[in-house]
């Protein structure tokens, strides 16, 4: 699925099933909550924390999709074309970071 198509599908779902978008501020709070849920799973799966019984059924991919969903909602609400934004971000990183990481001893294996 292309990013543009994802933005269109989320918009359609919100307007037909979800009734309407939550406010931008509410969605920002929801995004923060979803990132926290993703962080919790990452800390347990890849970090040093032990899984709680309630976390064992959590799906990493689903948590990432929740983050993406709310980010797409915010983009739709604020008129951001995520395809274009990502293209510009790559351009920025390619200029700014062209040599930045090559000499970082922390990244050498």
N, C-alpha and C positions, 0 to 999 in steps of 0.2 A: 504494500500500500504506500502510495506517495504521501508526503506530509500534507500537501494541499487537500488530497482526498480525505485524510484523517480529520483535518480541520472542518471539511464539509460534513462528514459523517457525524462528528461530535455536535456540530451546530444543528443538524437535522434531529438528532436524538434529543438534544436539550429542548428544542422547540416542539417536539411531538410527544415525547415520553416524560421529559423532565419539566415540562410546562414553560419554564423560563430559566435564564441564567440566574444564579445567585449573584449578589453584588460583587464587584471586583474585590473589595476588601474582604468579604466573606470567603471568596475563592482563594485569596492570598493566604488566609488563615488555614483553609483546608489544604492548600499546597504544603504549607509548613507541617501540618499534621501528617500528611502522607509521606513527606520526606523523613519525618521522624520514625514512622513505621518501617520504612525501607532501611533506615540507619539501624534500627533495632535488630532486624534480621541479619544485616551485614555484620554487626558487632558480634552476633552469636555464631554465625556460620563461618566468618573469616577472621574474626577477632578473638579476644580472650574470654569473652563472657560465655557462660553456660546457658543452654536453652532452658527456658521455663516451659512447663507443660503446655501453657496456653500459646506459646510461640511455635511449637513443633509442627503445627499444621499450616503455618504461614508459607506462602509461595513467593519466592523472590521475584519471579517474572511478573506475577500479579501485582505485587507492590510497586514495581517499576512502572507497570502500565497505569496504575492509579496516579502516580506522579505525572506521567505523560498526559493523561486525560485532563487533569486539572490545569496543567500548563497550557494545553490546547484551548481549554475554556478561556483562560486569561488572555491568550493571544487573540481569540475570536472577539472577545469583549472589547479589547483595546485597539483592534484594527491592525494587528501585527500579522504579516505574512511570514510564517515560520520558515518557509522554503527560502525566501529572500534573506531573512535575518540570518539563517544558518550559512548561506552562501557568503554574505558579508563578513560573518564571523570567521569563516575559513580564511578569507582574504586578509583580514586583520591579523590572524595568528600566523599566517605564512610570511607576512612582512615583519611583524614584531618578534616572532619566535624562531625565525629561520635558523639561527645558530645558537640560540639561547641554551638549549638542553644538550647539545653535542659535547660540551666540555664539562658537564656536571659530573663530578666523580661519584656522586650518590647514585647515578643512574647506570654506572658501568657495572657489568656483572663479573 
